[in-house]
């Protein structure tokens, strides 16, 4: 399993997610920066956590820079970052 992975774009209407392994814990720590954090911060964090748990990812620090992404985009980016973290090596072309 890789130590770090990321997914997403840093542009309007998207979200950039970075995962980093944490030692000696099974927690998912989320650091969220969002222009809609007051209204939707809890929902974004819940969606991130749910998507990562569904992929079997725990013991990570999630850094998310949200620019107004919808839930399905948040989930897709989190799942992509999780899959990239689980990859052992480069796949054949």
C-alpha positions in Angstrom: 0.0 0.0 0.0 1.3 3.4 -0.9 2.0 6.2 1.6 0.3 8.9 -0.3 -2.2 9.3 -3.1 -4.3 12.1 -4.6 -7.2 12.7 -7.0 -9.1 15.7 -8.5 -8.4 19.0 -9.9 -7.9 22.4 -8.3 -10.4 24.3 -10.4 -13.9 25.6 -9.9 -16.7 23.1 -9.2 -14.3 20.3 -8.3 -12.4 18.9 -5.3 -8.7 18.0 -4.8 -8.2 15.2 -2.3 -4.9 13.9 -0.9 -4.6 10.9 1.3 -1.6 10.3 3.6 -1.0 7.2 5.8 -0.9 7.8 9.5 1.1 5.4 11.8 -0.5 3.5 14.7 -4.2 4.5 14.1 -7.2 3.3 12.3 -8.9 6.7 12.3 -9.7 8.9 9.3 -8.7 12.4 10.0 -10.2 15.0 7.6 -8.8 18.5 7.0 -11.3 20.3 4.8 -10.9 23.7 3.1 -14.2 24.6 1.4 -15.9 27.8 0.2 -19.2 26.1 1.4 -17.9 24.7 4.6 -20.4 26.5 6.8 -23.4 25.0 5.0 -22.1 21.6 3.7 -18.9 20.9 5.7 -20.4 18.0 7.7 -21.9 16.5 4.6 -18.7 16.7 2.7 -16.7 15.0 5.5 -19.4 12.3 5.9 -19.3 11.6 2.2 -15.4 11.4 2.2 -15.4 9.1 5.2 -18.1 6.8 3.8 -16.4 6.5 0.5 -13.0 5.6 2.1 -14.5 3.1 4.5 -16.3 1.4 1.5 -12.9 1.0 -0.1 -11.4 -0.4 3.1 -9.2 2.6 3.7 -8.5 3.6 7.4 -5.5 5.1 9.2 -5.2 8.1 6.8 -5.2 11.9 6.9 -7.5 13.4 4.2 -6.7 16.8 3.0 -9.5 18.1 0.8 -9.7 21.4 -1.0 -13.3 21.8 -2.2 -14.4 24.4 -4.7 -18.1 23.5 -4.7 -18.1 19.9 -5.9 -21.3 18.0 -5.8 -21.6 14.8 -3.6 -21.1 12.4 -6.5 -17.9 14.2 -7.5 -16.6 14.1 -3.8 -17.3 10.4 -3.7 -15.7 9.7 -7.0 -12.5 11.6 -6.1 -12.3 9.9 -2.7 -12.7 6.5 -4.3 -10.1 7.2 -6.9 -7.6 8.4 -4.3 -8.4 5.2 -2.3 -7.8 2.9 -5.3 -4.5 4.7 -6.1 -3.4 4.2 -2.5 -4.1 0.5 -2.7 -2.1 0.0 -5.9 1.1 -1.9 -5.4 2.9 -0.8 -8.5 2.5 0.3 -12.0 0.0 -1.6 -14.2 0.9 -2.9 -17.6 -0.1 -0.7 -20.5 
